[in-house]
């Protein structure tokens, strides 16, 4: 049985979908279900926000921490290293839940890597959400691709006051320059090399499927802030990223060079 920790927008939708199909889950919310983690085994799907991860790990019994499956957006690798959780199963969720209590809108297969990938995939198959098991190299490439999309489109949407589809149509050259900087930072930090033309084509193609969505600069520490800090540490020049962040009102958060 899969345990789901976090009953917000994503976790709540997964529990509801499983309940509709008669799939048993252990649901753990802010104030309920934690005692159930002491016994049993199997994957514990963590669906909380990144900033809540510390609190979750603190409440999970030590002997169950290897069962945690992380599906968060953003760069969580440094956090995983700091908590000795680098060998845990990870996933990237390629589906949408518009609002708390809303349905799951299925997208491309969500990739998983690690010990519990088969069991997590079986759970998602039972609730009709497509997934794929991938090796670490493929997962890393998809991780950087999704992180780049979040950081680039969130920033450009904020600066220009436009949707992701409009950004693709009106600011393609600026988008390409920004993505090129971010992928170079990712390459330096993760040893993942994504060709710029290929990457921009994929990011634009995805954006066109949700053309009316308007992104924003969110989760600073885990997205744009990570890119800025690592660029400074690794000596990767990111003038476009820094100019746009200043225009977006985040100039006071930039790392001193």
C-alpha positions in Angstrom: 0.0 0.0 0.0 1.2 3.5 -0.9 1.3 6.1 1.8 0.7 9.8 0.7 2.1 12.5 3.0 0.6 15.9 2.3 -3.1 16.4 1.5 -2.9 19.7 -0.3 -3.6 20.2 -4.0 -1.6 17.3 -5.4 -1.7 14.8 -2.5 -5.4 15.4 -1.9 -6.2 14.8 -5.6 -4.3 11.5 -5.6 -6.0 10.2 -2.5 -9.4 11.2 -4.0 -8.6 9.5 -7.3 -7.5 6.3 -5.4 -10.6 6.3 -3.2 -12.8 6.6 -6.3 -11.2 3.5 -7.7 -11.1 1.5 -4.5 -7.3 1.7 -4.1 -6.3 1.7 -0.5 -3.9 4.4 0.7 -2.7 5.7 4.0 -3.3 9.4 3.9 -1.1 11.6 6.2 -2.1 15.2 6.7 -0.8 18.0 8.8 -2.6 16.7 12.0 -3.5 13.1 11.2 -2.1 9.8 10.1 1.5 10.1 11.4 1.1 7.2 13.8 0.5 4.9 10.9 4.1 5.4 9.7 5.6 3.5 12.5 4.4 0.1 11.3 4.4 -1.4 7.8 6.6 -0.9 4.8 6.4 0.4 1.2 6.7 3.7 -0.5 5.8 6.9 1.2 4.9 9.5 -1.5 5.8 13.0 -0.2 3.7 15.6 -1.9 4.3 18.6 0.4 5.9 21.9 -0.7 9.7 22.1 -0.6 9.7 24.4 2.3 7.8 21.8 4.4 10.2 19.0 3.7 12.2 19.6 6.9 9.1 19.2 9.0 8.1 16.0 7.2 11.4 14.3 7.7 11.5 15.2 11.3 8.2 13.5 11.9 8.9 10.3 9.9 10.4 7.5 12.0 14.0 7.0 11.3 13.6 3.4 10.1 11.0 4.6 7.5 13.0 7.4 6.0 14.5 5.3 3.3 10.9 4.7 2.1 10.3 8.3 1.3 9.6 9.1 -2.4 10.2 12.7 -3.4 8.3 14.3 -6.2 9.0 18.0 -5.6 9.7 20.5 -8.3 12.9 22.6 -8.0 16.5 21.8 -7.1 16.2 19.5 -4.1 19.5 17.7 -4.5 21.4 19.8 -2.0 18.6 19.3 0.5 18.7 15.5 -0.1 22.4 15.4 0.5 22.1 17.4 3.7 19.6 14.9 5.0 21.4 11.8 3.8 18.5 10.9 1.4 20.3 10.9 -1.9 19.5 7.2 -2.5 15.7 7.7 -2.1 13.3 7.1 -4.9 12.4 10.3 -6.9 9.8 11.3 -9.4 8.7 14.2 -11.5 5.0 14.7 -11.7 3.8 15.6 -15.3 0.2 16.1 -14.5 -1.8 19.1 -13.3 -4.2 19.8 -10.4 -5.7 23.2 -11.0 -6.9 23.9 -7.4 -7.3 22.2 -4.1 -10.1 19.7 -4.5 -9.8 19.7 -8.3 -9.3 16.6 -10.5 -6.0 15.3 -11.9 -5.4 16.4 -15.4 -3.2 13.8 -17.0 -0.1 14.8 -19.0 2.9 12.9 -20.3 4.2 10.0 -18.4 5.7 11.0 -15.0 9.3 9.6 -14.7 10.5 7.8 -11.6 13.9 6.5 -10.6 14.9 4.4 -7.7 14.1 1.4 -5.5 10.3 2.0 -5.2 9.8 3.1 -8.9 8.0 -0.2 -9.8 5.6 0.0 -6.8 4.9 3.7 -7.3 4.2 3.1 -11.0 1.8 0.3 -10.1 -0.1 2.7 -7.8 -0.3 5.4 -10.5 -1.4 2.8 -13.1 -4.2 1.7 -10.8 -5.5 5.3 -10.7 -5.0 5.8 -14.5 -2.0 8.2 -14.4 0.8 7.3 -16.9 4.4 6.9 -15.6 7.7 5.6 -16.7 10.7 4.1 -15.0 14.0 5.7 -16.2 17.7 5.4 -15.4 19.5 8.1 -13.5 20.9 9.9 -16.6 17.5 10.2 -18.1 15.9 11.3 -14.8 18.7 14.0 -14.4 18.0 15.4 -17.9 14.3 15.6 -17.3 14.9 17.1 -13.8 17.1 19.9 -15.3 14.6 20.4 -18.2 11.7 20.9 -15.8 13.7 23.1 -13.5 14.7 25.3 -16.4 11.1 25.6 -17.6 9.9 26.6 -14.2 12.6 29.2 -13.7 12.7 30.6 -17.3 8.9 30.9 -17.9 8.1 32.0 -14.4 10.5 34.9 -14.7 9.5 35.9 -18.3 5.8 35.7 -17.5 6.4 38.0 -14.5 8.6 40.5 -16.3 6.3 40.8 -19.4 3.0 40.2 -17.7 2.1 37.5 -20.3 1.2 33.9 -20.5 3.6 31.1 -21.4 2.2 31.0 -24.9 2.6 34.7 -25.4 6.2 34.5 -24.1 6.9 31.9 -26.8 5.4 34.1 -29.5 6.7 37.5 -28.4 10.0 36.8 -26.7 11.6 33.8 -28.4 15.1 35.3 -28.7 15.1 36.4 -25.0 13.8 33.0 -24.0 16.5 31.2 -25.9 19.2 33.4 -24.3 17.8 32.9 -20.8 17.5 29.1 -21.3 21.0 28.9 -22.6 22.4 30.5 -19.5 20.3 28.3 -17.2 21.3 25.1 -19.0 25.0 26.1 -18.7 24.5 26.5 -14.9 22.8 23.1 -14.8 25.6 21.5 -16.8 28.2 22.9 -14.4 26.3 21.6 -11.3 24.8 18.4 -12.5 27.0 17.3 -15.4 24.0 17.2 -17.6 24.4 18.7 -21.1 21.2 19.6 -22.9 21.6 20.9 -26.5 20.1 24.4 -26.6 18.1 24.0 -29.8 16.6 20.7 -28.6 15.9 22.1 -25.2 14.2 25.3 -26.4 12.1 23.3 -28.8 10.9 21.0 -26.0 10.1 23.8 -23.6 8.2 25.8 -26.2 6.2 22.7 -27.3 5.2 22.0 -23.7 4.3 25.6 -23.2 2.0 25.6 -26.2 0.0 22.8 -24.6 -0.8 25.1 -21.6 -0.6 28.4 -23.5 -2.9 30.3 -21.2 -1.0 29.5 -18.0 0.8 32.5 -16.5 3.9 31.5 -14.5 5.7 33.5 -11.8 8.9 33.5 -9.8 8.2 31.1 -7.0 10.2 29.0 -4.4 13.2 31.3 -4.8 15.6 29.0 -2.9 14.7 26.0 -5.1 14.5 27.6 -8.5 15.9 31.0 -9.7 17.8 31.5 -6.5 19.5 28.2 -6.9 20.5 29.1 -10.5 21.9 32.5 -9.3 23.8 31.1 -6.4 25.4 28.2 -8.4 26.3 30.5 -11.3 28.2 32.7 -8.8 29.9 29.7 -7.2 30.9 28.1 -10.6 31.8 31.3 -12.4 29.0 30.9 -15.0 28.0 34.3 -16.5 24.2 34.8 -16.4 23.7 38.5 -17.4 20.2 37.9 -18.9 19.0 36.0 -15.9 20.3 38.7 -13.5 18.9 41.5 -15.6 15.4 39.9 -15.7 15.5 39.2 -12.0 16.3 42.8 -11.2 13.5 43.9 -13.5 11.2 41.5 -11.7 12.0 43.0 -8.3 14.5 40.4 -7.0 17.6 42.4 -7.4 18.2 42.6 -3.7 18.3 38.8 -3.5 21.1 38.3 -6.1 24.4 36.9 -5.0 27.2 39.5 -4.8 29.8 38.9 -7.5 
